[in-house]
Amino acid sequence: MTITKMSWCPQYRSSKFRHVYGKAASKENCYDCVPITQSVHDNHFCAVNPHFIAVVTECAGGGAFLVIPVNQTGKLDPHYPRICGHKGNVLDIKWNPFDDFVIASCSEDATVKVWNIPQHLLTQSITNAQKVLLGHARRVGLIEWHPTASDILFSTGYDYKIMIWNLNTKESVLEAPVKTISFHTDVILSMSFNTDGSLLATACRDRKIRIIDPRAGTLLQEASNKSHRVNKVLFLGNMKKLVSTGTSKWNNRQIAIWDEGDLSVPLVEEDIDGSSGLLFPFYDADTHMLYVLGKGDGNIRYYEISMEKPCLHYLMEYRSPLPQKGIGTMPKRGLDVSSCEIFRFYKLIPVKSLIEPVSMIVPRRSESYQEDIYPLTAGVQPALTAEEWLNGVNKGPVLMSLRPGSVILNSLPPPPEESSPEATEPVLYRSRMTKTTEKPSRIQEKWRNRRAEERGQEDKKMGLSNGFDVFECPPPKTENELLQVFYRQQDEIRRLREALIQRDVQIRQLELEIKNVHMDMGRF
C-alpha cells in the first residue's frame, strides 16, 4: 500500500463547509481571572457541557478544579468554591455524557473520583466524592466515559493498565474493576471509542497504535510505523478509519489517517509544521470535520474527511495570537443552531488567566433551522445499561434532533426489578421478554396522548389563522385589506410548514424508538 503525501496546493472541491470560520467571543462573554493549572501534563484540562464548564486549577496542598455555570461569564471571584478532594494534582476531568451533573476526575494520588454537582450555584467547596475508585498503583493520567452505556468508566495510569469500572453499585469505594487490560508496555497517551463502544483504540508512548476489544481484553490490531510517532489517536465515527497526530522522522508535526481494518501503513500522512507543541484532534461525526489544535499555539486548523482518497481535505485555519494550554468542547446539544454554529471550543489561555469560547460557524443567509448541517446527533439517553454492555450487547447511540422544540423520546427500558436469589434463568428470560413486548404498547400510548393533545389544540384554533377568524370576516374590498389577507395567509403557510417539519422529526424519533425495541426483542 502506498502512502499518499498531501500538499497544500488548493484544489477545488464542492463542500458546504468550505467557508466555515471561527468567531471568538467578546470580552464580556469570556471567563476572566481563572487560575488555570500550570501542570505540564499533556491533556485538555477542561470539560464542558450545556450547564457547566469545568477547568483544572492551580492549587496548593492537593489537586482541585472549578465548576462554573456556562452563563456565568466575566470575572471570576477569587474565592469561588472548588472541587478539592484529591491529594495530588488533578490530571484529567470528564463529564458524564448522560448526566450533566456528574463529573469524573483522576489525579496523581492514584485515585479516580466521581462527583455530584448541585444544580444550584456552588456556595462552598466540595470535598466528598460520590464514588472513589482505588485500583491503580501509580498516578492516573486519563479517563473516558463509555459513549453508549451508562455508568461505565475507563481509566489508565502510569502503571500501564486500563481499568474498566462499573459505577452502578451502592458502594462508595470501589477497589476492584470489572476488567483490567495490562498488555501495554508503556504509558498510554490517548484512548478513543468507536461509535457503539465495542472497540477501543489507544496510543502509547512506545509509538504504537492498538485496537482492543475492551470486554474480552484482547488485542485485535497493532500498528508501529517508523515514519509516524503517534501521540493521540481518534476513531472517525462510522467511517471505519482512525486519525492520529504525532511527529514524523524529521520531527515535523503530522496527521495520519489509518484504515481500521489494516494498520500496517497509514492511508494519508500530512505534515503540519515544525513546531514542538502536541496536536489535539477533535472529530465531528455529524459534519465529518476534523479540527486540529496545537498545545502552545493559537490556531485551529480544520479539515473535511471523505471516504475516497486522499480522505483528508484542508478547509481553513482560525488564527489567534493567544496560545492555548488546554481545550474544551461543547457537546452538539449545547450549540446555538440559530447562528449556524457547528462546533464550539473553550481555549485555556494561562498568560491572561482567560477562558475564551471560539465558535465555528457556517455562513448562511437564512435565519431558519438548517437541517442539512444539523443531522440527528447523539443525545442524552444511554442506549445500554452497564450490565447489558458487560454481557456483550452492542448498540449505537440514541439520536436526537437539534431543532428547537423537538421532543426527545426516552429509549431506555424501565429499571429492572430486583429478583430473589432463588429465581431461575427461565424466569428471568420470561420477565425480560414481557418487558420487551410491553414496551411498544407504552410507546403507542405515549404517542396517542401526544396526538390527542395536539388535536385538541388544533381544534381550538381551527377557525383562526394567526388570530384572524376566516369564517366571520367579510371578503376584502380594498387593496389594503387584500394585502393584509395575503400576508396573513403567508404567515399561516409558514406556520403549517414548520408544523410539518416538526411532525417529521417526531416521526423519525418514533422510528428510532421502534428500531431500538426491535433490537431488544431480537436479543431474546
N, C-alpha and C positions, 0 to 999 in steps of 0.2 A: 504494500500500500504506500503510495507516495504522499508526502507532506505538502500541503498547499501553503505557500508563503503569501500572506496578504500584503497588499500595497495600499498606500494612501491616495492613489490616483482616483479622482472622482469618476464614478460610473453611474449613469442614470438608471434608476430603479424605482418603479412606482411603489409608493408606500404612504399610508395615511398618517404615519408617524414621522415623516421626513422633516417636518418643521416644528417638532416638539422643542420647547425652550424651557429653561429654568428661571424661576422667579423667586428671588429671596424676599422674605418677609420684611416689613418695615421695622424700625427700631422698637416701636411700641408693641409689636406683635412677637418680639423675641423674648427670651428668658435671660435676664441680666443678673450679674452678681452671683452666679452659680459656682461654687468651689469644686471645679472638675478635678478628678483624680490625676495625680502625677505619675501613676504606675506606668511602667514601660512594657507591660504585658500586651501582646497583640490581640486585642479584642475590641468589640464595639462599645462597651461601657455605657450603653444606652438602650432602653427598650420603651416602646411606645404602643399604646392602644387608644381607642377613641375617647377614653376617660382620663388617662394619666400618662405622664412622661416620667420614666424612672432613669436616674443617672447616678453612676458611681461617683462618690465624692471623696475628697481628701479628709482624712480623719485621723486623729492621734489616739493611740491606745486601742487599736482594733480596726475593723472594717465597717463601712456604712454606705448607704445610698439614700438618695432623696426620691420621694414620690410626689410629683407636683401635678395638680389638675391641669389638663391641657389648656383650658381657657384662662388660667391664671398667669398671664404674661406680664412683662415688665420686670422691675427689680424685685429680687427675692430677699425676704427678711433673713438677715444673718443668723437669727435664732430659730429658723424654720425647723420643725421636728424631722427626725431622721429615722431610718430603719437601721438599727445598730446592734444586732445580736451576734455578729461574728467576732471572733478573737483575732483574726488576721485580715489582711486586705481582701476586699471583695474583687473577684476576677471576672465574673460574668453574671448577668441578670437576664431573665426571660419571663415575659407574661404568659400566663396560661391562655392558649388560643380560644378556649371555650368558656372562660370566666375572666372578665375584665378586672376582677378584684382579687385575683390570686397571682402571686409572683414568686418565682424561684430564684435563689441566689446561691453561688458557690464561692469558696474562699480559700485562702492559703492555710486556714486551720483544718483542712482536710474534711470539711463538712459541706453538705448541701442542705439548705433550709427553704421551706415553703411558708410564705407569709400570706395572711389575710389582711387586705387593706380596707379600712372602713369607707363607706360611701360618702360620709360627711368629711369636711375638711379636717386634716390632722391637727390636733391640739397639743399632743405630746408625743415624744419619741416612742417607737415600738421596739421592744427588746425580746419579747417572747414569740417564737415562731410557732406556726400551727403544726408543722412536722419537721423533724430533724433526721437526716439520713447519714448514718455513720457506717461507711463501708470502705472508703479509700484510705490507703496507708500514707499517702502524700497529698500535697495540695491539689485541689480540684480546679481545673482551668476552663472547663467548657461544659455547658448543659444545653439540652434540647428537649422540647416537648414533642410528643408524637403528633403528627399532623391530622390524624383522623380518629384516634382512640382517646377516650378521656382517661385522665389520671395515670398516664404512662409518661415517665420522665427518664431521659438518658443522661448520664454524667460520665465524664472522663477526666483523668488526672495524670499527675506525673508519676504514678505507679504503672503507667502504660495499659490500664484496664478501662474497658467500657462497662458500666453497670446499668442495668435496667431495673427501674423501681416501679412498683405498683402502689400508688398512693390511696387506693380505695380500701383502706383499712382503718380500724379505730385507733390503732396505736399511734402515739405522737412521736415516738422514737423508733426508727427502723434501722436495724443493724445488718440485715441480710437482704441483698437484692434478689429479685426473682431470676436474674440471669447475669452472668459475668462473662465478658468476652476478653480473652487475655493472650491473644497471639500476636499483638503488636510488639515491636522491638524497640520503639522509641516513643517520644511524646506525640500525642495526637493533636494536630493543629486545627482540624476542621471536621465537622460532621454535617451530613445532609441526607434527608429522606427523599425518596421518590414520592409520587403523588399519593398513593394509597398507604405509604409507610411500610411496605413489605420489604424494601431494600434500604440499606444504609451505606452511604459512601463516606470514606474517611481519607483525609490527607495527613500523612505522618512526617515527622522530622527526618525519617530515613529516605525521604523523597519519593515515596511510593503512594499510589492511589489504590485503595482496596474497596471492593464492593462485597458487602456482607449480608447474609441472611440473619437478622438480629435474633429471631426467635430460636433458630437452630444453633446459632453461634458458629456458623461455618463460613469459610472464606470462599466466595464464588469466583472472583477475579482479582488479579493484582497487576498493576502497571508500574514499571520502572523505566523511565526514559532519560537517557543521559543529556539530551538537548533541552529538557524542561524539568527544572527543580521546583516541585509543587509546594505551595503554601496553603492555598484554600481550594476547596472543591465544592461543586454545587450541581444537583440534578436539574435538568432543564425541563421540568414539567413532564408532559406526556410525549415528548419528542424523542425519547429513547437515546438521549445524549447527555453528556456531562460537560461542564465548563470548569476549568481550573486556572488559577492565577499563580504565578511564580516568577522565576528568573531563567534566562537562557544560559548557555555555557559561556556567553560573553558578559554575563551579569546585567543584561537588559531586562527590564520588567516585561512580562509576557503573559498573554492569554492563550489558552489551548482549548480546543473543542475535541471531545472524545466520543466514540461510539460506545454506547452502553454494552453492546454485545461483544466488542473486541477492543480491549485496552492496550493492544500491542504497540500501536502507533497512533498519535493524535491525527485527527482529520484536518485540523487547521491550527497553525501557530501564528500569532500576531504579536510582533514586538511593539511595545508602547514607547518607552523612553529609557534613559539611563539612570533615572533616579533610584534611590535606595529604599523608599518607603514601601511598606507592604500594601498590596492591592486587595481591596474587599469587593467581591462580586455580589450583585443583587439581581435576581431574575423575577420578572413579572410574567407569570404564565398566561395571563389574560391577553396581554398585548404582544407577547413573545419578544419583549425588550430586555436587554441586559445592560445594567448600569455598573460601572467600574469606578471606584473611588480609591485614592491612594492615601495612606496614612502620612500626614505631614504635607499633603497637597491641599489646594483649594478647589481643584477642578473635579467635575463629574463628567466622565465620558459615557456615552450610551450608544448601543448597537441594537440591531434587529437580527433575530435568529430565524433562519429558514431551514426547511428540510433539505433543499437541494444545495449542492456545493456552490460557493465556498462557505455556506452556512452562517458566516459572521459578516454582517454588513454595517459599516460605520455610519452613524447618523449625524451626530453633532456633539459639541462639548460645551458644558457650562463652566465658565471661568470665574474665579474669585480669588482675590489676593489673601484671604484669610485661611490659614491652614487648619485642617480638622485633625483632632486626635482620635475621635471616635465618631460613630454614626448610629442613628436610629431611624427606623422606617415605620410609617403609619400603615396599618392594615387597610385593605381596599374599602372596607365598610366605614372608615373614618374620613374618606376623602370628600372634597367639595365637588360634586358632579355638576353643579350649576355653572362652574367656571371651567369645566372640561379638564379637571385635574386628574391625572392618571397615576401619579406617584408623589410621595412626599418624604423628604429626608429631614432629619434633625441633626445638624452638624454641631459637634462639640468643639468649641474654639477656646482653648485654655488661656491663650495670651490675652484675651479680653473677658474671660470668665463668662462666656456667652454661649447660649444655645440658639442657633439660627435655623428656622424652618426654611426649606427650599422646595417649592412646588414645581413639578414637571407638568406642563400644560400643553394640550393640543389646541392650536388656534382654530376656532370655529366662529362663524358669524352668528349662527342661530343660538338663541338662548334656551331652546328646548333640550330635553334629555337626549343625549347622543348614544343610542343603543349600540351602534357599531363599535364604539370604543369601550363600552361597558358590558361585556357579556356576563352571563351568570358566573359568579365567583364563589369561593369557599366562604361559608357562613359561620355562624357562632355555635351551631349544633354539632356535637360529635357524631360520627357515623357508627361508632362501635363503643362498647364498654371495654374496660381494661381486660375483663375475663374473656370476652369474645376474641379480642386480638391475641391474647396469650394462647388461646386454644386453636389458633391458626386461621381465623377468619380475616379476609382482606376486603376492604370496601373503600371506594373513593370518597372524597369529602362531600358533605351535604352542601348543595349550592343555594345561593340566594341572589336576588336581583338588587341592584343598587338604585333602582328607580325610586324616587321619593314617594313614600306612602305605600310601598309594596309590602305584602304580608309574608312573613317568614313562617312556614309550616314546621312544626316540631317533628323531626323524623326519628327521634329516639323512642324505643319501646318503653313501656312503663317499667319502673324499678321492679326487679324480681322479688317475689315473696319468699320469706325465709321458710325453708323446708326443714322438717325434722331429720335427725341423723338416720332414722330408720327408713327414710324414703329410698325407694329403689330407682334404678335407671329408667325403666319404662314409665314410671310415674312422672319423672322429670321430663321425659320426652313428650308425654301427652300434654303436660301443662304448658310446655313451650309451643306445641302445635296449637293449643287452644288460644294462647295469647296472640299467636301469629294470625290465626283465622279471624280473631275478633278485631284485629287492627283495621281491616278495610271498612268494617261497619262503623268504627269510630270516625274514620276519615270522612265517610259518606255523610254521617250525621253532622259533623262539623261543617262540611261543605253545604249541606242543606240549610243549616241555620244561617250561614253567611248569605246564601242566596235569598232566604226569606227576608233577612234584614234589608238587603239591597232592593228587593222587590217592593218592600213596604215604603222605602224612601222614594223609589221611582213612582209609585202610585200617588204619593203625596204631591209630587212635582209634575204629574202627567199633564196637567193643563197649563203649566207655567214654563216659559222659556226665558231664563235669566230675569225672573220677576215680572214677566210680561205675559198676561193672560191671552192666549191665542183664540179663545172661544168667544170672549166678550168684546174684544176690540174691533171696531169697525174697520173696513178696508181703508188704506191710506188715500188721502185726497190731494195732498200737495207733494211736491218733490222732496221737501224736507222730511215729511213723515215717511215717504217711501225709503229714503236713505236710512232713517232710523230703524225701520223694519229690516232692511238689508243687513245693517251692522249687527242687529240682534240675531238674525239667522246665522251670520258668520260666526258669532260667538257660540251659538248653540252647536253648530257643526264642529267647531274646535273642541268644545267640551265633550261631545259624543266620541270624537276621535280619541281623546285622552282616556275616556272610559273604556273604549275598545282595547286600547293598548294595555290598560291596567288589567282588563279581563284576560288578555293573552298571557300576561305574566302570571296571573293566578292559575291559569290552566297549565302552564309549564311547571309551576311549583307542585300542583297536584299530580302531574305525570311523574315528577321525580319522587314524590311520596309513594305513589303506586309502584314505581320501579323498585324502591327500597323494600316495600312489602313483599314483592315477588322474590327478591333476592333472599329475604328472611325465610320465606316459605320453601325456597329451593334448597336451603341448607338442611331442612328436615325431610 
